[in-house]
Structures are given as structure tokens and as C-alpha cells.
Amino acid sequence: MEPVKIINRGRGPELANIRITIYDILPYVLKGWRADSIAFSFGIRIVEVEALIRYFEEHREEVLAANQKILERIARGNPPEVQAKLDASHAKLLALKEALARKRAQETNGEGNPG
């Protein structure tokens, strides 16, 4: 079996063969979850979780500082211009869903079938 590699593609330290980062598993590690439970939850091998945990232990301060920045960014939410785009997209999606529901209701009632 090939050794587990931790690389950084710009999203933080992650498994080379799958895009799971140290930040993905960090909340579970900090809550004291066992490696086998984390592996099961993410659908990865225990050795992969152990490699991420080992990386965390070797770079603890750096990982915790970067994770804190991530949490702060999440807490701030989206900038107004991004949120406006998301809201518009959501409204458009709801309108499409509503139109589809109406169309299906018409077809069920026979209204959409001319013959």
C-alpha cells in the first residue's frame, strides 16, 4: 500500500488522493473523536485520518491559527454584493420550482393534454 501523502493545493493541507483537508476533520479531532469514527464518517481509510491527525499534531499552532481565520470569515458572512447574487439566484430557483409544480399539476389534471 502506498504511503498517505499530505499536500497543499491552496486550500490547506489535504490528502493527495482525495480533497479532504485537515480543516474538514479538525472539529472532530478537537472533540476527541477516534480516528476510526472520523474515517467512517468521511468514507476514507483510518490511515488517512491518522496522517491528517499526525500533520495536525506536528503543525498544531499553524493549523489552529488558520482555522480561526476560516471560522471568522464564515462568521462574517458573505459580502453584500455576493449575498445579493445568492438571493437573486435563490428567488429564480423558487420561481422555476413553482412553475414546474404548476405544469405538473396541469398535466395531472389533464389540462396540459389537448387530445
N, C-alpha and C positions, 0 to 999 in steps of 0.2 A: 504494500500500500504506500502511495506517495505521501510524503510529509505534508502537513497542513501549512499553507502559506498565508501570511497576513500582508496585504498590500494596501496602498492608498491611491485611489483613482481620483481623489479630490473631494470625496465625501467623508473622509476619515478612514481610520484603519478598518479594513474589512477582509473577509475571506476571499481568496483569489478565485475560487471556483464558483462562488455564489455571492450575490451582493447583500450580504448581511454584515452590518458594521458592529463595532464594539458598542456604539450608542444604541443599537437595537436591543442588545441583550443587557445593557448596563442596569436598567431598572430592576431586572430580575436578580442580577448578581448582588446589587445593593440590598435587596430584600432577603438575601440568603438562600435563594433557590439553588437546588442541586443541579449540577451540570446535566444529568440525565433528564431532569424535568424540563430544563431550558431547551435541550436538544429535541425532545419530543414536541414541545410547543412550536418550535420553528421548523420542524421536519428536517433537521440536519443531524449529523453524527456527533456523538459525545466528544470525540477527539477534536472536532471543530470548535465546539463550545469551550473545551479545555484550553485550546490555543488562544481563543479570544480572552478568556479569563487570565491566562498567563500574560498576555500582552497588557491587559489592564493592570495587573499586579506590578509589572515592570515599568509602566508609564502612568502610574496612578494619578499624580498631580496634574500632569498634562491632559489626561483624558477627562478628569473631573472638571478642570477649568474650561475645556472646550464644550463639555456637556452643559455646563452652567450657561454659557453663551447661547447655546441652542435653546435651552429652556426659556431664557429671557426673550429671545427672538420670537418664540412661539407665544409667549405671554403678551407681547406687544400686538400681536395680530397682524393682519395684512395692511399695507398702506392704503389710504382711501381710494386711489385710482385702481388698484388691484381689486379691492373689495367691490367697487362699483362694477367692474367687469364680471366678477363672480356672481354678483346679484343679478345682473342682466342675463347672464347665461342660465342661471337657475330659473328665472322668470320665463325665459324662452323654452326651457325644458318642460316646465309645468304646463305651458300653453300647448306644446306638442303632445304631451300626455293626455291632456284634456280633449284635444281634437281627436286623438286616436280612440279614446274611450267613447266619444260621441259617434264616431264612424262605426265602431264595433257594435254599439247599441242599435244603430240604424240597421246594420246588416242582420243582427239577431231578430229584430222586429220585422224583417222583410222589406224595410223601406229602401234599402240600397239595391234591391234586385228588381229590375224593371219587368222581368218576364215571369 
